[in-house]
Amino acid sequence: MSENPVKLYTPKKRIKKKVQLRDDYVLEDFYMAVRNNRLDSIHVPHSDVFFVKAAMEAKASKSSDSVLRDMKFKLKDVEAAMRAEGWNESRVLVPHKQKVLAND
């Protein structure tokens, strides 16, 4: 009797490709990912990134330099700069613990 090995089905690994949302179409890109069941493939920046971007553009718009006045910042660049300066999403969500001093 000859042995006939049975080949088991092994599913292919799905490649998770992160998609950056377009700055002007964040909401549309998010809903498109929801509709296509691809939420695992997008990166939605933290709300802090949106606030910092708005603050930077507001500050730049008040500049006397015409090049700086018309400058628009990309979300991914703002987030990268924030991370380089030490910002971290996980630290935002954890409240600061106050130290309790013992009475000596």
GUPASE-231967 format. One line per 4 residues: number of its first residue (from 1); their letters; for each residue x, y, z of C-alpha. Coordinates in steps of 0.05 Angstrom, whole numbers, padded with zeros to 5 digits. Example, Ala and Ser with C-alpha at 12.3 -4.5 7.8 and 13.67 -1.06 7.14 Angstrom:
<pts>
1 = as = 00246:-00090:00156 ~ 00273:-00021:00143
</pts>
This chain:
<pts>
1 = msen = 00000:00000:00000 ~ 00030:00067:-00020 ~ 00028:00125:00027 ~ -00008:00185:00000
5 = pvkl = 00007:00245:00045 ~ -00052:00290:00055 ~ -00038:00364:00044 ~ -00072:00407:00094
9 = ytpk = -00099:00474:00072 ~ -00058:00531:00101 ~ -00089:00600:00091 ~ -00044:00653:00062
13 = krik = -00023:00708:00108 ~ -00059:00772:00092 ~ -00010:00828:00084 ~ -00030:00886:00127
17 = kkvq = -00014:00949:00090 ~ -00021:01013:00128 ~ -00054:01069:00089 ~ -00043:01141:00108
21 = lrdd = -00106:01182:00105 ~ -00105:01241:00057 ~ -00105:01307:00095 ~ -00164:01337:00059
25 = yvle = -00205:01273:00057 ~ -00195:01241:00126 ~ -00268:01228:00139 ~ -00281:01203:00068
29 = dfym = -00222:01156:00071 ~ -00243:01130:00139 ~ -00314:01115:00115 ~ -00287:01082:00052
33 = avrn = -00245:01036:00096 ~ -00307:01020:00138 ~ -00348:01005:00076 ~ -00294:00959:00049
37 = nrld = -00282:00926:00116 ~ -00209:00949:00117 ~ -00205:00986:00183 ~ -00143:00946:00201
41 = sihv = -00106:00977:00143 ~ -00113:01051:00159 ~ -00078:01096:00209 ~ -00121:01151:00238
45 = phsd = -00078:01203:00273 ~ -00092:01221:00346 ~ -00134:01283:00356 ~ -00073:01319:00384
49 = vffv = -00042:01316:00315 ~ -00101:01352:00285 ~ -00099:01406:00339 ~ -00024:01417:00331
53 = kaam = -00031:01420:00255 ~ -00085:01473:00261 ~ -00044:01513:00311 ~ 00018:01511:00267
57 = eaka = -00022:01534:00206 ~ -00055:01590:00246 ~ 00013:01613:00271 ~ 00042:01609:00200
61 = skss = -00016:01649:00171 ~ 00001:01708:00217 ~ 00073:01709:00192 ~ 00100:01767:00152
65 = dsvl = 00136:01718:00106 ~ 00091:01704:00045 ~ 00120:01634:00036 ~ 00106:01614:00108
69 = rdmk = 00038:01647:00106 ~ 00013:01599:00051 ~ 00046:01537:00080 ~ 00003:01476:00093
73 = fklk = 00028:01419:00137 ~ 00015:01346:00125 ~ -00014:01304:00181 ~ 00040:01251:00175
77 = dvea = 00095:01304:00179 ~ 00064:01337:00240 ~ 00056:01269:00274 ~ 00128:01250:00257
81 = amra = 00153:01316:00286 ~ 00111:01306:00349 ~ 00139:01236:00359 ~ 00210:01263:00348
85 = egwn = 00197:01313:00404 ~ 00175:01258:00451 ~ 00100:01257:00443 ~ 00068:01188:00451
89 = esrv = -00005:01168:00444 ~ -00002:01120:00502 ~ 00022:01174:00550 ~ -00036:01219:00532
93 = lvph = -00087:01169:00557 ~ -00053:01154:00624 ~ -00067:01205:00678 ~ -00007:01230:00718
97 = kqkv = -00001:01197:00786 ~ 00013:01244:00843 ~ 00066:01224:00892 ~ 00044:01216:00964
101 = land = 00095:01242:01013 ~ 00101:01206:01078 ~ 00101:01249:01141 ~ 00166:01239:01178
</pts>
